[in-house]
Amino acid sequence: MPATPSQTVGPFFAHALPYEHDWELVPERHPEAITLTGRVWDGAGEPVPDALLELWLGRTGDRGALRRGDGGVSGFGRCATDPDGRYRFRTIRPSGPYLSLQIFARGLLRSVLTRVYLEDLPDPLLDGLDPARRATLLATGKGDTYEFDVRLQGEGETVFLDF
Amino acid sequence: MTHPPYLYPGYQSTVLRAPSRPPVAFKADPDAIELSSPVFGHDEVGSLDADLTRQHAGEPIGERIIVTGRILDDGGRPVRGTLVEVWQANSAGRYAHAGDQHPAPLDPNFTGAGRCLTDDEGRYRFVTIKPGAYPWRNHPNAWRPAHIHFSVFGTAFTQRLVTQMYFPGDPLMPFDPIMQSIPDEAARQRLVSSYAHDVTQPEWALGYTFDVVLGRTPMES
């Protein structure tokens, strides 16, 4: 059967898609908690204040995806960017080398899908990219906080995956 | 081609947000996490979440409608227990969103957001009111046709889909760059719901049907 086409998420999703604790894949006191944060940029170098990001760890977990429990780990989180284009997730390190990140925004007629690698390791996807492009998929870490910016267009444009 | 291109200058917001480089094809190995998707529990969704007319003390103003359909994979198989989220403007064409400056009235009895999980046949069902058309500033005299936003999860994160459902016979559709960004007419028509007299409930609400077919996963293609 032919697939249903995509359309933009538009500018007016804030009353519908965000939910309580959506960015918290683990509770605050989780011993393995890390923070993944960064900003989303457009082709003019301006922040994107109306993007929605979804993070996926590859397993559902036991904390609840929509209605968060008190403990445990959820594999799914969602975060709308703030006026500075910044997002944040509280998560744990993935069991593999990367996390999956999907970005929706006004002006994106289809979402873009990328990967956040917490370490630079030999990897089938990374190894097929030139060094500058490879660098766009590598988070920079400082302690328990990792930074990962998404550049939708232009210099340093993030590598997005065909899917 | 099913999906719109990222760059469609008629929709101005794409000009600085569309990636300039083609997405990188990747061969998903069986362990690729993009081939799985979150599973949602029935206890995570409230029983009234799918009825957008009963979320406040009073009834919203507008034409009450039932919107139902199935979420399917490209083989026509139902996607069971998956999350469907919807959001929309009220009957006057105004969103309950601080950024919406359209001088149409807000409805204190309508938020315009709902969600549900599909049943074993992949079916979802929402009760809502028909959204109004509204102006936007993309170009002179720009109006969006009436639409309901849909957000759907599949069995793989690569199947994640956000789209918009339109209403049959809406005269604004040919003028809408967001809908017209889809290059293929047959694909555009797949976003137009159908009036369904068998869904319509006498003396109560008009019925519309809208099925969503999710794309293949990279493993299958």
Interface residues (C-beta under 8 A of the other chain):
Chain A: M1 P2 A3 T4 P5 S6 Q7 T8 V9 G10 P11 F12 F13 A14 H15 A16 L17 D42 G43 A44 E46 V48 D50 E54 W56 L57 G58 R59 T60 G64 A65 L66 R67 S74 G75 F76 P94 G96 Y98 L99 S100 Q102 F104 A105 R106 G107 L108 L109 R110 S111 V112 L113 P124 L125 G128 L129 L152 Q153 G154 E157 T158 V159 F160 L161 D162 F163
Chain B: T2 H3 P4 P5 Y6 Y8 Y11 Q12 S13 T14 V15 L16 R17 A18 P19 S20 R21 P22 P23 V24 A25 F26 K27 D29 D31 I33 E34 S36 S37 P38 V39 F40 G41 D43 E44 V45 L72 D74 G75 G76 L83 E85 V86 W87 A89 Y95 A96 H97 A98 G99 D100 T111 G112 A113 H149 S151 F157 T158 R160 L161 V162 T163 Q164 I178 M179 S181 I182 A186 A187 R188 R190 L191 D211 V212 V213 L214 G215 R216 P218
